[in-house]
Every structure is written in C-alpha cells, then in structure tokens.
C-alpha cells in the first residue's frame, strides 16, 4: 500500500523560482483559481505575480473562478510546457482565510521545524 504525504506547505512563488527543488514532490499550496477548463482538466492558480498550472482530472471543481483555494497533491515538471504542473488530489475552498496570517503561520512553522531539527 502506498502512503501519500500530506504535502509540504509551499508558496507558488517558490515553485516558480526553483522548480527543480519541488519536481516530483507532494505539496500544499494556496492561491486564487483562474482559467478552469473542465473539458481539458486544466486550471491555473495565482498568487502575487506567480502562477501554477493544475491538472484537475482527480478533483471536481465546485468553486467559481477567483476563489481562494488550497490544493494538496503531487507536482512534476512538464517538459512540453516548460513548467511545474500540480495534480491535486484535494482542492478546497479557502475564501475565509486571511492570506497574510496564513503566510506568517507557514513561515513560523518552518522556523520552528528548522530550530527543532538543529542540535
């Protein structure tokens, strides 16, 4: 039986800046959903000035465009389009989340994990 990771919290900007680091990993990412195409099973997530392509064949999209969503899934580099593509297994509406507090929480959690791991 395969165990799936809960996904590392990352920001879309980090994925764009360093795609090799995240290729073939499980991630958890927050952004606005735009450009959903049901027939092609594709969508795009945006955050600040960065975007991430989604392959939506595993999830049903029940939110409207521009909703804030969180995706948890696996990301891989697609040579055909020259960028990372996330294949979410979970996509949920996060419109009630304060983005600034969310980002601060992720950064604080990373800092805690880093300090707890050092001797």
C-alpha positions as CSV (number, residue, x, y, z in Angstrom):
1,X,0.0,0.0,0.0
2,X,1.4,3.4,-1.0
3,X,1.5,6.1,1.6
4,X,0.8,9.7,0.4
5,X,2.4,12.7,2.0
6,X,0.2,15.4,3.5
7,X,2.2,17.8,1.4
8,X,4.8,20.4,2.3
9,X,3.5,24.0,2.6
10,X,5.0,26.0,-0.3
11,X,4.2,29.3,-1.9
12,X,3.6,29.4,-5.7
13,X,6.4,32.0,-5.9
14,X,8.8,29.4,-4.5
15,X,7.7,26.8,-7.1
16,X,8.4,29.3,-9.9
17,X,11.7,30.4,-8.5
18,X,13.1,26.8,-8.0
19,X,11.1,24.2,-10.0
20,X,13.9,21.6,-9.7
21,X,13.6,21.6,-5.9
22,X,9.9,20.7,-6.0
23,X,9.8,18.3,-9.0
24,X,8.1,15.0,-8.1
25,X,7.1,16.1,-4.5
26,X,3.9,16.3,-2.6
27,X,2.9,19.9,-1.8
28,X,0.2,22.0,-0.2
29,X,-0.3,25.4,-1.9
30,X,-2.8,28.3,-1.6
31,X,-3.8,30.6,-4.4
32,X,-6.7,32.0,-6.5
33,X,-8.2,29.6,-9.0
34,X,-8.5,31.1,-12.6
35,X,-8.9,29.7,-16.1
36,X,-10.6,26.4,-15.3
37,X,-11.4,24.3,-18.3
38,X,-13.4,21.2,-17.5
39,X,-13.1,19.6,-20.9
40,X,-9.3,19.8,-20.7
41,X,-9.0,19.1,-17.0
42,X,-6.8,22.2,-16.5
43,X,-6.8,25.3,-14.4
44,X,-4.4,27.8,-13.1
45,X,-3.7,29.1,-9.6
46,X,-2.2,32.5,-9.0
47,X,-0.6,34.2,-6.0
48,X,1.0,37.6,-6.2
49,X,2.9,37.6,-9.5
50,X,3.3,33.8,-9.9
51,X,1.1,31.1,-11.4
52,X,0.9,27.4,-11.3
53,X,-0.8,25.1,-13.8
54,X,-3.2,22.4,-12.4
55,X,-4.2,19.0,-13.9
56,X,-7.6,18.6,-12.4
57,X,-8.5,15.1,-13.5
58,X,-8.6,13.8,-9.9
59,X,-10.8,16.5,-8.4
60,X,-14.2,18.0,-9.1
61,X,-14.1,21.8,-9.2
62,X,-17.1,23.2,-7.4
63,X,-15.8,26.7,-6.8
64,X,-16.1,29.7,-9.0
65,X,-13.1,31.4,-10.7
66,X,-11.1,33.8,-8.5
67,X,-11.9,31.7,-5.3
68,X,-9.1,31.3,-2.9
69,X,-8.3,27.5,-2.9
70,X,-5.9,25.2,-1.3
71,X,-4.6,22.2,-3.3
72,X,-2.8,19.2,-1.9
73,X,-1.2,16.9,-4.4
74,X,1.9,16.0,-6.4
75,X,3.8,18.3,-8.6
76,X,6.0,17.4,-11.6
77,X,7.9,19.3,-14.3
78,X,6.2,19.1,-17.7
79,X,8.8,19.4,-20.4
80,X,6.1,20.2,-23.0
81,X,5.1,23.4,-21.4
82,X,8.3,24.1,-19.5
83,X,6.9,24.5,-16.0
84,X,5.6,22.6,-13.0
85,X,2.1,21.1,-13.0
86,X,0.3,20.2,-9.9
87,X,-2.1,17.3,-9.9
88,X,-4.2,17.9,-6.8
89,X,-5.9,15.1,-5.0
90,X,-7.6,17.6,-2.7
91,X,-8.9,21.0,-3.7
92,X,-10.9,23.0,-1.2
93,X,-12.3,26.5,-0.9
94,X,-10.3,28.7,1.4
95,X,-12.1,32.1,0.8
96,X,-12.4,32.6,4.6
97,X,-8.6,32.5,5.2
98,X,-6.6,35.7,5.8
99,X,-3.7,35.3,3.3
100,X,-1.3,37.5,5.4
101,X,-1.9,35.4,8.5
102,X,-1.7,32.2,6.6
103,X,1.7,33.2,5.1
104,X,3.1,34.3,8.5
105,X,1.9,30.9,10.0
106,X,3.6,28.9,7.3
107,X,6.9,30.9,7.8
108,X,6.7,30.5,11.6
109,X,6.1,26.8,11.3
110,X,9.1,26.4,9.0
111,X,11.2,28.3,11.5
112,X,10.0,26.1,14.3
113,X,10.8,22.9,12.3
114,X,14.2,24.3,11.5
115,X,15.1,25.1,15.1
116,X,13.6,21.8,16.4
117,X,15.8,19.8,13.9
118,X,19.0,21.5,14.9
119,X,21.0,20.1,17.8
